[in-house]
Amino acid sequence: MKKRVKQAVACLLLAVAACLVAIGLADGGFSDVAEKARVICYECIGVG
């Protein structure tokens, strides 16, 4: 019975995580993160 509960919790957490990722992508979060990563990389190599 314990294994079944652990599997149910894992599936629930996976579903919640997938929903949050989808919401973030729909909200334009990817472009924000990509821009910040680009700026950080340019600063690391001394360009920006």
N, C-alpha and C positions, 0 to 999 in steps of 0.2 A: 504493500500500500504506500509506503514512503516513497518508493521510486516513482510511482504514478503521480504523486503530489509534486515531486521535484520536476518532473517532465511538464506538468501543467503550468507550474510557475515559470519555467524556462520559456515555454511557448507564449505565455502571456507577456513576459518581458520582451521577447522578440517582436511580438506584434505591436507593443507600445513603442518600442524603439523605431520600428519601420514607419509608424504613423508620424512620429516626431521628425524623422528624416524627411518624409514627404512634405510635411508642413514647412520645414525649413527651406527646402528646395523651392516650394511654391511661393514662399515669401521673398525669394531672392537672396537667401543667405549664402549661396554658393559664390555669387559674384563678390560679395563683401569679403569673404574669407580668401578668395583668390587674389583680390586686390591687396589685402594686407600681407599675404605671403609674398607677392611680387615685390612690395616695398621692402620687406624684411630681407629678401634675397639680394636686392640691389644694394641695400645698406651694408650687408655682410661683405660683398665683394668690392665695396668702395665706390660704386657708381652713383648712388643716390644719396 
